[in-house]
């Protein structure tokens, strides 16, 4: 996800200074979607301002803190924002999950080590599922539906991964990874896509 896209989107909601943008991103768990580094945030803000996509409204000075420059999005910035949204929605990226290649050959390693590792991943995945749902619930009355779709979609992705890991763990625990010719025991309520 483009840092510029996020900055412009948040400035469409309200005028903000860069540190406030960072806080809103963290509050909405956007640091799970994009690398959130203050240097790259400030760099992107500077570039957007330089290119006329955002403009400084005011600078708030304080004797005990650095100055805060409040920015707003310009008409030119709104046009760039729409262009970035459409580009992002057109993208179809291949998913390269770190487990895919390892999983193909995991039947050749010590299954008890694999079982332990999967248990750790399952615990981590359970945390991800719970966290994603909590973020969604906490923002129902705060953000527009488009953001709720993003948040709930993240929850569903984490839940799918958790179910996959649990199914894989059950096969490892039963020492079945080397079996051939049998379907996996899947959720029978789901219809295959045609």
Residue frames relative to the residue before (quaternion, step in Angstrom):
aa qw qx qy qz dx dy dz
X 1.0000 0.0000 0.0000 0.0000 0.00 0.00 0.00
X 0.4613 -0.7087 0.4740 0.2455 3.53 -0.89 0.95
X 0.4937 -0.6504 0.4954 0.2964 3.55 -0.95 0.94
X 0.6297 0.5398 -0.3370 0.4456 3.58 1.00 -0.80
X 0.6280 0.5434 -0.3295 0.4492 3.58 0.99 -0.83
X 0.6700 0.4955 -0.2977 0.4658 3.58 0.89 -0.92
X 0.6538 0.5155 -0.3181 0.4535 3.58 0.87 -0.93
X 0.6809 0.4827 -0.2945 0.4655 3.58 0.83 -0.96
X 0.6473 0.5306 -0.3171 0.4460 3.58 0.97 -0.84
X 0.6794 0.4748 -0.2926 0.4768 3.57 0.94 -0.86
X 0.6549 0.4961 -0.3173 0.4737 3.59 1.07 -0.66
X 0.5608 0.5557 -0.3968 0.4683 3.59 1.21 -0.26
X 0.6368 0.5278 -0.3250 0.4585 3.58 1.11 -0.64
X 0.7527 -0.2379 0.1760 0.5881 3.56 1.00 -0.89
X 0.5843 -0.5602 0.4504 0.3768 3.55 -1.27 0.35
X 0.0429 0.8136 -0.5745 0.0791 3.58 -0.94 0.91
X 0.3947 -0.6377 0.5856 0.3075 3.51 -1.38 0.15
X 0.7002 -0.5137 0.2837 0.4065 3.64 -1.11 0.56
X 0.6547 0.5054 -0.3397 0.4479 3.60 0.89 -0.78
X 0.6280 0.5228 -0.3301 0.4726 3.59 1.06 -0.71
X 0.5966 0.5484 -0.3494 0.4704 3.59 1.09 -0.73
X 0.6509 0.5121 -0.3138 0.4644 3.58 0.92 -0.90
X 0.6584 0.5186 -0.3151 0.4452 3.60 0.91 -0.88
X 0.6551 0.4975 -0.3110 0.4761 3.58 0.97 -0.86
X 0.6272 0.5326 -0.3354 0.4588 3.60 1.00 -0.79
X 0.6761 0.4802 -0.2964 0.4738 3.59 0.90 -0.88
X 0.6368 0.5402 -0.3260 0.4431 3.58 0.97 -0.87
X 0.7335 0.3905 -0.2193 0.5113 3.59 1.03 -0.78
X 0.4607 -0.7122 0.4113 0.3338 3.58 1.34 0.25
X 0.2832 0.7676 -0.5249 0.2345 3.58 1.05 0.67
X 0.5346 0.6071 -0.4137 0.4177 3.58 1.25 -0.23
X 0.5879 0.5384 -0.3644 0.4814 3.59 1.33 -0.05
X 0.7140 0.4424 -0.2329 0.4901 3.59 1.28 -0.35
X 0.7898 0.1428 -0.0243 0.5960 3.55 1.17 -0.65
X 0.5022 -0.6128 0.4967 0.3544 3.57 -1.08 0.64
X 0.1422 -0.8155 0.5603 0.0268 3.52 -0.58 1.19
X 0.1764 0.7591 -0.6003 0.1796 3.55 -0.16 1.33
X 0.5328 -0.6616 0.4204 0.3189 3.52 -0.83 1.00
X 0.6129 0.5629 -0.3555 0.4256 3.62 0.99 -0.73
X 0.7052 0.4426 -0.2716 0.4828 3.58 0.85 -0.93
X 0.6000 0.5466 -0.3598 0.4601 3.60 1.12 -0.59
X 0.6932 0.4640 -0.2791 0.4757 3.58 0.83 -0.98
X 0.6130 0.5403 -0.3447 0.4620 3.58 1.06 -0.73
X 0.6742 0.4889 -0.2946 0.4687 3.59 0.89 -0.95
X 0.6246 0.5220 -0.3380 0.4724 3.61 1.01 -0.76
X 0.6547 0.5114 -0.3109 0.4617 3.59 0.92 -0.90
X 0.6638 0.4995 -0.3043 0.4662 3.61 0.94 -0.88
X 0.6513 0.5138 -0.3146 0.4614 3.58 0.94 -0.88
X 0.6568 0.4946 -0.3070 0.4793 3.59 1.01 -0.81
X 0.6439 0.5375 -0.3038 0.4519 3.56 0.97 -0.92
X 0.7244 0.4258 -0.2242 0.4936 3.59 1.05 -0.83
X 0.5320 -0.6709 0.3847 0.3447 3.60 1.28 0.03
X 0.4534 0.6940 -0.4457 0.3377 3.60 1.22 0.36
X 0.7521 0.0978 -0.0894 0.6456 3.56 1.29 -0.46
X 0.1391 -0.7876 0.5928 0.0942 3.54 -1.23 0.38
X 0.5244 -0.6273 0.4814 0.3158 3.50 -1.20 0.66
X 0.2881 -0.7530 0.5713 0.1537 3.55 -0.92 0.95
X 0.7707 -0.1756 0.1583 0.5918 3.52 0.89 -1.02
X 0.2652 -0.7212 0.6120 0.1870 3.51 -1.32 0.35
X 0.2179 -0.7738 0.5875 0.0924 3.51 -0.78 1.13
X 0.1617 -0.7988 0.5764 0.0586 3.55 -0.65 1.16
X 0.0094 -0.7666 0.6418 -0.0150 3.50 -1.18 0.73
X 0.5165 -0.6693 0.4408 0.3016 3.56 -1.00 0.79
X 0.7655 0.3754 -0.1952 0.4847 3.59 1.08 -0.66
X 0.7479 0.2984 -0.1911 0.5614 3.62 1.29 0.03
X 0.5948 -0.5469 0.4268 0.4062 3.57 -1.23 0.34
X 0.6166 -0.5405 0.4160 0.3932 3.58 -1.21 0.48
X 0.2149 -0.7507 0.6119 0.1259 3.56 -1.17 0.70
X 0.1588 -0.7780 0.6026 0.0798 3.55 -0.72 1.09
X 0.2568 -0.7588 0.5861 0.1221 3.55 -0.74 1.14
X 0.1491 -0.8049 0.5725 0.0464 3.57 -0.85 1.04
X 0.1083 -0.7432 0.6509 0.1107 3.51 -1.35 0.39
X 0.5237 -0.6258 0.4833 0.3172 3.53 -1.25 0.50
X 0.3236 -0.7334 0.5665 0.1909 3.58 -1.10 0.74
X 0.6811 -0.4415 0.3625 0.4580 3.59 -1.29 0.05
X 0.6255 0.5293 -0.3252 0.4721 3.56 1.04 -0.79
X 0.6460 0.5200 -0.3021 0.4701 3.57 1.07 -0.78
X 0.6262 0.5283 -0.3366 0.4643 3.58 1.05 -0.71
X 0.6403 0.5129 -0.3220 0.4725 3.58 1.04 -0.76
X 0.6467 0.4996 -0.3145 0.4830 3.60 0.98 -0.83
X 0.6162 0.5589 -0.3351 0.4423 3.57 0.99 -0.85
X 0.6698 0.4867 -0.3015 0.4728 3.59 0.86 -0.96
X 0.6401 0.5264 -0.3196 0.4593 3.58 0.97 -0.84
X 0.6689 0.4980 -0.2952 0.4663 3.61 0.94 -0.88
X 0.6220 0.5346 -0.3355 0.4635 3.58 1.03 -0.79
X 0.6871 0.4840 -0.2878 0.4591 3.58 0.82 -1.00
X 0.6280 0.5245 -0.3339 0.4680 3.61 1.02 -0.76
X 0.6715 0.5086 -0.2946 0.4512 3.56 0.91 -0.95
X 0.6768 0.4948 -0.2932 0.4595 3.59 0.97 -0.84
X 0.6434 0.5242 -0.3200 0.4570 3.60 1.15 -0.54
X 0.5646 0.6287 -0.3833 0.3729 3.59 1.15 -0.57
X 0.0348 -0.7439 0.6670 0.0238 3.51 -1.08 0.85
X 0.0476 -0.8310 0.5535 -0.0264 3.54 -0.16 1.31
X 0.4680 -0.6338 0.5460 0.2847 3.51 -1.16 0.76
X 0.3217 -0.7317 0.5647 0.2054 3.58 -0.97 0.81
X 0.0895 -0.7766 0.6231 0.0240 3.54 -0.81 1.07
X 0.1122 -0.8137 0.5698 0.0260 3.55 0.05 1.31
X 0.5266 -0.6694 0.4172 0.3169 3.61 -0.86 0.86
X 0.6586 0.5211 -0.3195 0.4389 3.62 1.13 -0.45
X 0.5213 0.6938 -0.4158 0.2720 3.60 1.07 -0.60
X 0.7220 0.4206 -0.2669 0.4802 3.60 0.65 -1.03
X 0.6509 0.5172 -0.3222 0.4528 3.58 0.92 -0.89
X 0.6402 0.5494 -0.3256 0.4271 3.57 0.97 -0.82
X 0.6181 0.5726 -0.3448 0.4138 3.59 0.99 -0.80
X 0.7909 0.2895 -0.1379 0.5211 3.59 1.08 -0.70
X 0.4141 0.7552 -0.4377 0.2582 3.58 1.25 0.06
X 0.5551 0.6108 -0.4052 0.3932 3.62 1.15 -0.32
X 0.6635 0.5241 -0.2979 0.4431 3.60 1.24 -0.35
X 0.6654 0.4778 -0.3212 0.4752 3.62 1.20 0.04
X 0.7081 -0.4252 0.3445 0.4463 3.55 -1.34 0.13
X 0.3766 -0.7735 0.4715 0.1939 3.58 -0.45 1.25
X 0.6128 0.5411 -0.3670 0.4440 3.62 1.08 -0.55
X 0.6228 0.5145 -0.3375 0.4832 3.63 1.08 -0.65
X 0.6482 0.5141 -0.3068 0.4705 3.55 0.99 -0.89
X 0.6358 0.5386 -0.3201 0.4508 3.57 0.97 -0.87
X 0.6618 0.5051 -0.2994 0.4662 3.60 0.92 -0.91
X 0.6620 0.5130 -0.3011 0.4561 3.54 0.92 -0.94
X 0.6539 0.5043 -0.3105 0.4709 3.58 0.98 -0.83
X 0.6079 0.5441 -0.3555 0.4562 3.60 1.04 -0.66
X 0.6435 0.5064 -0.3158 0.4792 3.59 1.01 -0.79
X 0.6633 0.4995 -0.3042 0.4668 3.57 0.95 -0.88
X 0.6215 0.5357 -0.3383 0.4608 3.58 1.04 -0.72
X 0.6436 0.5059 -0.3273 0.4719 3.60 0.92 -0.82
X 0.6516 0.5003 -0.3121 0.4772 3.58 0.95 -0.86
X 0.6626 0.5103 -0.2982 0.4601 3.58 0.94 -0.89
X 0.6137 0.5335 -0.3449 0.4688 3.61 1.04 -0.72
X 0.6331 0.5158 -0.3240 0.4777 3.56 1.03 -0.80
X 0.6472 0.5250 -0.3152 0.4541 3.60 0.94 -0.89
X 0.6408 0.5218 -0.3174 0.4652 3.58 0.98 -0.87
X 0.6881 0.4832 -0.2828 0.4615 3.57 0.82 -0.99
X 0.6543 0.5124 -0.3084 0.4629 3.58 0.97 -0.88
X 0.6619 0.5094 -0.3117 0.4531 3.60 0.88 -0.93
X 0.6709 0.4791 -0.3100 0.4736 3.59 0.95 -0.80
X 0.6251 0.5374 -0.3345 0.4567 3.59 1.02 -0.76
X 0.6359 0.5147 -0.3262 0.4736 3.60 0.97 -0.84
X 0.6370 0.5243 -0.3211 0.4650 3.58 0.95 -0.89
X 0.6958 0.4896 -0.2855 0.4411 3.61 0.74 -1.05
X 0.6790 0.5121 -0.2911 0.4381 3.57 0.94 -0.89
X 0.7484 0.4126 -0.2158 0.4723 3.59 1.14 -0.50
X 0.3539 0.7685 -0.4803 0.2314 3.61 1.24 0.01
X 0.7707 0.3406 -0.1967 0.5013 3.60 0.85 -0.87
X 0.6570 0.5597 -0.2863 0.4161 3.58 1.27 -0.12
X 0.8082 0.2592 -0.1022 0.5189 3.59 0.91 -0.91
X 0.5887 -0.5728 0.4199 0.3860 3.60 -1.19 0.38
X 0.7008 -0.4942 0.3261 0.3977 3.57 -1.27 0.43
X 0.5828 0.5791 -0.3839 0.4215 3.59 1.06 -0.63
X 0.6735 0.4665 -0.2894 0.4950 3.59 0.98 -0.79
X 0.6136 0.5378 -0.3533 0.4577 3.60 1.04 -0.68
X 0.6155 0.5320 -0.3479 0.4660 3.61 1.04 -0.73
X 0.6276 0.5229 -0.3283 0.4742 3.58 0.99 -0.82
X 0.6999 0.4836 -0.2759 0.4474 3.58 0.77 -1.03
X 0.6876 0.4611 -0.2909 0.4795 3.59 0.91 -0.86
X 0.6032 0.5556 -0.3458 0.4560 3.58 1.11 -0.67
X 0.6299 0.5157 -0.3275 0.4796 3.58 1.03 -0.77
X 0.6233 0.5307 -0.3313 0.4693 3.57 1.01 -0.84
X 0.6788 0.4931 -0.2981 0.4552 3.62 0.85 -0.95
X 0.6296 0.5233 -0.3393 0.4633 3.60 1.01 -0.74
X 0.6689 0.4880 -0.3017 0.4727 3.58 0.91 -0.89
X 0.6438 0.5197 -0.3218 0.4603 3.59 1.00 -0.78
X 0.6328 0.5209 -0.3246 0.4721 3.59 1.00 -0.79
X 0.6513 0.5070 -0.3107 0.4714 3.57 0.95 -0.87
X 0.6372 0.5294 -0.3275 0.4543 3.59 0.97 -0.84
X 0.6640 0.4983 -0.3046 0.4668 3.60 0.90 -0.89
X 0.6311 0.5291 -0.3185 0.4694 3.58 1.03 -0.81
X 0.6726 0.4936 -0.2958 0.4653 3.59 0.90 -0.93
X 0.6435 0.5164 -0.3261 0.4614 3.60 0.99 -0.77
X 0.6520 0.5050 -0.3133 0.4708 3.58 0.98 -0.84
X 0.6465 0.5111 -0.3058 0.4767 3.56 0.99 -0.86
X 0.6439 0.5239 -0.3170 0.4587 3.59 0.94 -0.88
X 0.6371 0.5284 -0.3355 0.4499 3.61 0.93 -0.82
X 0.6594 0.4933 -0.3076 0.4766 3.59 1.00 -0.79
X 0.6417 0.5062 -0.3268 0.4746 3.59 0.98 -0.79
X 0.6580 0.5144 -0.3102 0.4540 3.61 0.90 -0.93
X 0.7098 0.4153 -0.2469 0.5126 3.60 1.10 -0.70
X 0.3847 -0.7532 0.4479 0.2900 3.59 1.38 0.05
X 0.3844 0.7536 -0.4430 0.2968 3.57 0.96 0.95
X 0.4060 0.7607 -0.4557 0.2211 3.63 1.19 -0.05
X 0.7058 0.4580 -0.2830 0.4604 3.61 1.07 -0.51
X 0.4695 0.6806 -0.4468 0.3416 3.62 1.25 0.02
X 0.1538 -0.7755 0.6077 0.0747 3.55 -1.20 0.65
X 0.7927 0.3902 -0.2401 0.4021 3.54 -1.30 0.37
X 0.6817 0.4342 -0.3011 0.5060 3.61 1.20 0.27
X 0.4789 -0.6501 0.5097 0.2969 3.53 -1.08 0.77
X 0.5187 -0.5940 0.5023 0.3547 3.54 -1.24 0.42
X 0.4629 -0.6379 0.5269 0.3181 3.57 -1.18 0.51
X 0.0019 -0.8318 0.5501 -0.0739 3.56 -0.09 1.35
X 0.6529 -0.4592 0.4182 0.4335 3.50 -1.39 0.12
X 0.3043 -0.8009 0.4902 0.1604 3.59 -0.43 1.19
X 0.5625 0.6119 -0.3916 0.3947 3.60 1.23 -0.16
X 0.6458 0.5224 -0.3256 0.4518 3.58 1.21 -0.33
X 0.3148 -0.7227 0.5888 0.1787 3.52 -1.05 0.87
X 0.4680 -0.6575 0.4932 0.3248 3.63 -0.94 0.74
X 0.5218 -0.6225 0.4780 0.3343 3.57 -1.13 0.63
X 0.3337 -0.7450 0.5442 0.1937 3.58 -1.02 0.78
